[in-house]
Amino acid sequence: MTSKDNIPTADILEPQECWRLLAESSVGRLALTVDGHPDIFPVNYKVDGESLVFRTGTGTKQEAIDADSTVALEADSVSAEFGVAWSVVVRGKARKETSPGPALDSISRSLFPWQGIGKDYLIRIVPESVTGRRFTLTQPMRWTSPLDEATRAGME
């Protein structure tokens, strides 16, 4: 068993580092409430200042945002090469952008719809909180779990 003293702690990221990491990524998971239950959808997004913008069409996401604009978006990355991972969560209100200007036009063009058509709404997430963590990855040969002994016994 691994001693709890050997478990690396996660680094808490400052908001500006969270925004930098979000800008380096483009895919996240949007969490919102659908018919009274939590649901999660993959979205591609862009950072615009200190907010996030994504496209969607008429349907589940748009209806859920219209019913309750409180959302969370989580993005993350893992680098086995460098032995680190990070995760950032943006919580806030989602709202439909109704009057895009030149900057939003550029963002809109770069947000290609995965399904090709029907993503006519630009949605902006205005954050109420931005939190993030960076993790040092443990080498797989050092992983332990409560099942390690049972697995070993099953092989003998």
Backbone as numpy.savetxt, mean C-alpha at the origin, in Angstrom:
# Nx Ny Nz CAx CAy CAz Cx Cy Cz
15.00 -22.82 19.21 14.16 -21.64 19.21 15.04 -20.40 19.21
14.63 -19.37 18.55 15.37 -18.12 18.50 15.03 -17.28 19.71
16.08 -16.70 20.32 15.86 -15.81 21.46 15.17 -14.54 20.98
14.26 -14.04 21.78 13.57 -12.81 21.41 14.55 -11.63 21.37
15.71 -11.76 22.02 16.72 -10.71 21.99 17.35 -10.58 20.61
17.27 -11.64 19.79 17.89 -11.64 18.47 16.95 -11.17 17.37
15.71 -10.86 17.73 14.74 -10.44 16.73 14.96 -8.96 16.41
15.24 -8.64 15.13 15.45 -7.23 14.80 14.14 -6.44 14.94
14.29 -5.20 15.33 13.11 -4.34 15.45 12.91 -3.59 14.14
11.69 -3.22 13.88 11.37 -2.43 12.69 11.72 -0.97 12.95
12.26 -0.32 11.94 12.52 1.11 12.03 11.24 1.87 11.68
10.88 2.82 12.50 9.73 3.68 12.22 10.21 4.76 11.25
9.50 4.93 10.14 9.90 5.89 9.13 9.24 7.25 9.36
10.00 8.29 9.11 9.47 9.65 9.15 8.55 9.86 7.94
7.56 10.74 8.05 6.64 10.96 6.93 7.33 11.28 5.60
8.38 12.11 5.62 9.03 12.45 4.34 9.69 11.24 3.71
10.20 10.31 4.50 10.74 9.06 3.97 9.62 8.19 3.41
8.47 8.18 4.08 7.30 7.44 3.57 6.91 7.96 2.20
6.85 9.28 2.03 6.47 9.87 0.73 7.50 9.53 -0.33
8.79 9.52 0.02 9.82 9.17 -0.95 9.64 7.73 -1.42
9.39 6.82 -0.49 9.18 5.41 -0.85 7.91 5.23 -1.67
6.84 5.92 -1.30 5.60 5.84 -2.08 5.83 6.31 -3.52
6.64 7.35 -3.69 6.91 7.86 -5.03 7.74 6.89 -5.86
8.52 6.04 -5.21 9.32 5.04 -5.93 8.49 3.83 -6.34
7.33 3.68 -5.76 6.45 2.56 -6.07 5.27 3.10 -6.88
4.45 2.22 -7.39 3.27 2.69 -8.12 2.06 1.80 -7.91
2.22 0.71 -7.17 1.12 -0.22 -6.95 0.90 -0.37 -5.45
-0.34 -0.29 -5.05 -0.68 -0.47 -3.65 -2.00 -1.20 -3.52
-2.42 -1.38 -2.29 -3.69 -2.02 -1.98 -4.57 -1.00 -1.28
-5.74 -0.77 -1.88 -6.70 0.19 -1.34 -7.68 -0.57 -0.46
-7.77 -0.16 0.81 -8.72 -0.77 1.75 -9.85 0.21 1.98
-11.07 -0.31 1.88 -12.26 0.51 2.13 -13.39 -0.40 2.57
-14.50 0.21 2.93 -15.64 -0.55 3.41 -16.65 -0.73 2.28
-17.00 -1.99 2.00 -17.98 -2.32 0.96 -19.12 -3.07 1.63
-20.31 -2.53 1.55 -21.49 -3.15 2.16 -21.26 -3.52 3.63
-20.61 -2.64 4.36 -20.39 -2.85 5.79 -19.24 -3.76 6.14
-18.46 -4.21 5.15 -17.35 -5.12 5.39 -16.07 -4.57 4.76
-14.91 -4.84 5.38 -13.66 -4.38 4.77 -13.38 -5.13 3.48
-12.81 -4.43 2.52 -12.40 -5.05 1.26 -11.11 -4.37 0.80
-10.36 -5.06 -0.04 -9.07 -4.57 -0.50 -8.99 -4.74 -2.01
-8.48 -3.69 -2.70 -8.36 -3.70 -4.15 -6.96 -3.25 -4.55
-6.34 -3.90 -5.51 -5.06 -3.38 -6.01 -5.32 -2.15 -6.87
-4.48 -1.14 -6.74 -4.57 0.06 -7.57 -3.16 0.51 -7.94
-3.05 1.13 -9.10 -1.81 1.84 -9.40 -2.07 3.31 -9.11
-1.10 3.96 -8.49 -1.28 5.32 -7.99 -0.06 6.17 -8.34
-0.21 7.45 -8.14 0.88 8.42 -8.25 0.83 9.32 -7.03
2.01 9.73 -6.58 2.11 10.73 -5.52 1.96 12.10 -6.16
1.13 12.95 -5.58 0.96 14.33 -6.03 1.08 15.21 -4.80
2.24 15.80 -4.61 2.49 16.56 -3.39 2.50 15.60 -2.21
1.62 15.85 -1.26 1.46 14.93 -0.13 0.06 14.35 -0.15
-0.31 13.82 -1.32 -1.56 13.07 -1.47 -1.32 12.03 -2.56
-2.25 11.10 -2.67 -2.15 10.04 -3.67 -3.32 10.16 -4.63
-3.06 9.83 -5.90 -4.10 9.89 -6.93 -4.13 8.54 -7.64
-5.35 8.03 -7.86 -5.52 6.81 -8.65 -6.77 6.95 -9.50
-6.90 6.05 -10.49 -8.07 6.05 -11.36 -8.97 4.88 -11.01
-10.26 5.10 -11.21 -11.22 4.01 -11.06 -12.41 4.29 -11.97
-13.23 3.31 -12.13 -14.45 3.46 -12.93 -15.67 3.32 -12.05
-16.82 3.36 -12.67 -18.07 3.14 -11.95 -18.07 1.69 -11.47
-18.41 1.48 -10.23 -18.45 0.13 -9.70 -18.20 0.11 -8.22
-17.69 -1.00 -7.74 -17.57 -1.26 -6.31 -16.75 -0.20 -5.59
-15.54 0.10 -6.08 -14.69 1.08 -5.39 -15.36 2.45 -5.35
-15.86 2.90 -6.49 -16.47 4.22 -6.55 -17.71 4.30 -5.65
-18.54 3.28 -5.66 -19.73 3.28 -4.80 -19.33 3.28 -3.33
-18.31 2.52 -2.97 -17.86 2.47 -1.58 -17.29 3.82 -1.14
-16.53 4.48 -2.02 -15.98 5.80 -1.70 -17.11 6.81 -1.55
-18.13 6.74 -2.41 -19.27 7.65 -2.29 -20.02 7.43 -0.97
-20.08 6.18 -0.50 -20.80 5.86 0.73 -20.00 6.22 1.98
-18.67 6.03 1.93 -17.79 6.31 3.08 -16.41 6.58 2.53
-16.00 7.82 2.56 -14.75 8.21 1.92 -13.50 7.84 2.72
-13.66 7.24 3.89 -12.50 6.85 4.69 -11.85 5.62 4.07
-10.55 5.75 3.74 -9.83 4.67 3.08 -8.43 4.56 3.67
-7.76 3.48 3.31 -6.33 3.32 3.60 -5.70 2.73 2.35
-4.48 3.15 2.06 -3.71 2.56 0.98 -2.38 2.11 1.54
-2.02 0.87 1.25 -0.76 0.30 1.72 0.08 -0.05 0.51
1.34 0.36 0.54 2.31 -0.03 -0.48 3.52 -0.58 0.25
4.23 -1.50 -0.41 5.40 -2.08 0.23 6.38 -2.57 -0.82
7.54 -2.97 -0.36 8.55 -3.54 -1.25 9.48 -4.41 -0.42
10.01 -5.44 -1.06 10.96 -6.34 -0.42 12.17 -6.45 -1.33
13.36 -6.28 -0.77 14.60 -6.47 -1.53 15.42 -7.55 -0.86
15.34 -8.76 -1.40 16.14 -9.86 -0.85 17.62 -9.56 -1.05
17.94 -8.89 -2.15 19.34 -8.55 -2.45 19.97 -7.71 -1.35
19.21 -6.72 -0.86 19.73 -5.82 0.17 19.26 -6.20 1.58
18.40 -7.20 1.69 17.96 -7.69 2.99 17.06 -6.74 3.75
16.26 -5.94 3.02 15.35 -5.00 3.67 13.97 -5.07 3.03
12.99 -4.64 3.78 11.63 -4.51 3.29 11.04 -3.26 3.93
10.04 -2.69 3.28 9.35 -1.54 3.87 7.87 -1.64 3.59
7.11 -0.97 4.43 5.66 -0.90 4.27 5.20 0.48 4.71
4.37 1.12 3.88 3.84 2.44 4.20 2.32 2.38 4.09
1.63 2.98 5.05 0.16 3.04 5.04 -0.26 4.50 5.10
-1.13 4.88 4.15 -1.72 6.22 4.12 -3.19 6.05 4.45
-3.64 6.73 5.51 -5.05 6.70 5.90 -5.63 8.09 5.70
-6.85 8.14 5.16 -7.45 9.44 4.96 -8.78 9.37 4.25
-9.13 10.48 3.63 -10.40 10.61 2.90 -10.12 10.58 1.41
-10.97 9.86 0.69 -10.87 9.80 -0.77 -11.95 10.71 -1.35
-11.58 11.45 -2.39 -12.55 12.32 -3.04 -12.31 12.33 -4.54
-13.39 12.49 -5.27 -13.31 12.56 -6.72 -12.73 13.91 -7.13
-11.73 13.89 -8.02 -11.19 15.13 -8.59 -12.12 15.57 -9.71
-12.65 16.78 -9.61 -13.63 17.23 -10.60 -13.08 18.22 -11.60
-11.97 18.87 -11.29 -11.44 19.86 -12.23 -9.93 19.72 -12.36
-9.49 18.69 -13.10 -8.06 18.52 -13.26 -7.43 19.65 -14.07
-6.24 20.06 -13.64 -5.47 21.05 -14.39 -4.35 20.34 -15.13
-3.38 21.08 -15.64 -2.29 20.47 -16.40 -1.51 19.42 -15.62
-1.26 19.68 -14.33 -0.51 18.71 -13.53 -1.30 17.41 -13.37
-2.61 17.52 -13.10 -3.44 16.32 -12.96 -3.64 15.61 -14.29
-3.68 16.37 -15.38 -3.77 15.73 -16.70 -2.56 14.84 -16.94
-1.39 15.32 -16.56 -0.17 14.53 -16.71 -0.21 13.28 -15.85
-0.66 13.42 -14.61 -0.78 12.27 -13.71 -1.80 11.29 -14.26
-2.94 11.79 -14.73 -3.99 10.94 -15.26 -3.48 10.11 -16.43
-2.72 10.73 -17.33 -2.19 10.00 -18.48 -1.21 8.91 -18.06
-0.48 9.13 -16.97 0.50 8.13 -16.53 -0.14 6.98 -15.74
-1.38 7.15 -15.33 -2.09 6.10 -14.60 -2.88 5.25 -15.58
-2.19 4.35 -16.24 -2.86 3.51 -17.24 -3.79 2.53 -16.55
-5.01 2.36 -17.08 -5.92 1.37 -16.50 -5.45 -0.04 -16.86
-5.37 -0.91 -15.88 -4.93 -2.28 -16.12 -5.86 -3.00 -17.07
-7.13 -2.65 -17.04 -8.10 -3.32 -17.90 -8.36 -2.53 -19.17
-7.61 -1.48 -19.41 -7.66 -0.78 -20.67 -8.68 0.34 -20.79
-9.90 0.16 -20.29 -10.93 1.18 -20.47 -11.78 1.32 -19.21
-12.60 2.35 -19.20 -13.62 2.47 -18.16 -13.15 3.00 -16.82
-11.98 3.60 -16.76 -11.48 4.16 -15.50 -11.49 5.68 -15.63
-12.69 6.24 -15.61 -12.86 7.65 -15.94 -12.74 8.60 -14.75
-12.69 8.08 -13.53 -12.63 8.95 -12.36 -11.23 9.00 -11.79
-10.78 10.21 -11.50 -9.55 10.41 -10.75 -9.95 10.57 -9.29
-9.34 9.78 -8.43 -9.63 9.84 -6.99 -8.37 10.29 -6.27
-8.52 11.24 -5.36 -7.40 11.71 -4.56 -7.60 11.26 -3.12
-6.56 10.71 -2.53 -6.57 10.39 -1.11 -5.86 11.52 -0.38
-6.62 12.23 0.45 -6.07 13.30 1.28 -5.75 12.68 2.63
-4.47 12.57 2.96 -4.09 11.82 4.16 -4.42 12.52 5.47
-4.82 11.67 6.41 -4.95 12.10 7.80 -3.75 11.57 8.59
-3.17 10.46 8.10 -1.94 9.95 8.71 -1.15 9.18 7.66
0.16 9.22 7.82 1.09 8.47 6.96 2.09 7.81 7.89
2.13 6.48 7.88 3.03 5.75 8.75 3.80 4.72 7.93
4.98 4.40 8.38 5.77 3.41 7.67 6.79 2.75 8.56
7.23 1.58 8.10 8.25 0.82 8.81 9.21 0.21 7.80
10.46 0.10 8.21 11.47 -0.60 7.42 11.95 -1.78 8.27
12.06 -2.93 7.62 12.43 -4.16 8.31 13.73 -4.70 7.74
14.57 -5.23 8.62 15.73 -6.00 8.18 15.28 -7.44 8.07
15.53 -8.05 6.92 15.09 -9.42 6.70 16.01 -10.42 7.38
15.42 -11.40 7.99 16.17 -12.50 8.59 16.49 -13.50 7.49
17.70 -14.01 7.48 18.06 -15.01 6.47 17.19 -16.24 6.64
16.67 -16.81 5.53 15.76 -17.96 5.63 16.31 -19.12 6.45
17.63 -19.32 6.42 18.18 -20.45 7.17 18.09 -20.23 8.68
17.76 -19.00 9.11 17.64 -18.71 10.53 16.20 -18.62 10.98
15.23 -18.83 10.05 13.82 -18.77 10.41 13.48 -19.94 11.31
12.66 -19.68 12.30 12.13 -20.75 13.13 10.64 -20.51 13.32
9.95 -21.58 13.54 8.53 -21.46 13.82 8.15 -22.57 14.78
6.99 -22.48 15.41 6.57 -23.54 16.33 6.44 -24.89 15.62
6.33 -24.89 14.30 6.16 -26.14 13.58 7.50 -26.79 13.20
8.62 -26.10 13.42 9.91 -26.66 13.03 10.15 -28.05 13.63
9.88 -28.21 14.92 10.13 -29.51 15.55 9.17 -30.56 14.99
7.90 -30.20 14.78 6.93 -31.16 14.23 7.31 -31.55 12.82
7.78 -30.58 12.02 8.19 -30.87 10.66 9.37 -31.82 10.66
10.35 -31.55 11.50 11.53 -32.40 11.57 11.13 -33.81 12.01
10.23 -33.93 12.97 9.79 -35.24 13.45 9.08 -36.01 12.34
8.33 -35.30 11.50 7.63 -35.95 10.41 8.58 -36.49 9.35
9.76 -35.91 9.22 10.73 -36.36 8.22 11.56 -37.54 8.71
11.61 -37.75 10.02 12.45 -38.81 10.58 11.81 -40.17 10.48
